[in-house]
Amino acid sequence: RDTVDASHYFCFHQMDGVRVFSWKELGVSNHEEAVPLVMQNLKDTLAGMVKTIFGEVEMRWVESYFPFTEPSLEVEIYFNGDWLEVL
């Protein structure tokens, strides 16, 4: 869809990971209560990874829709005067 340049490439890269929580560990008894806690844990983990790879950069979360994951997020960093999707 986009012309190949410094911020667009025709390859798709995907990263997967798994973290299993118990209801007891989260201190909840149902899925609806667990989602925000698990989402915060995911954001904290990915933010740490972004900091390790890119250093101290401005970062933002973009809510997205992908049919194979729900909820879905993208991570963008501010780089060379523009937002660049990195995860």
Salt bridges, closest charged atoms under 4 A:
ASP2 OD2 - HIS8 NE2 3.48
ASP5 OD1 - HIS8 ND1 3.01
GLU25 OE2 - ARG19 NH2 2.90
GLU56 OE2 - LYS51 NZ 3.03
GLU76 OE1 - ARG60 NE 2.63
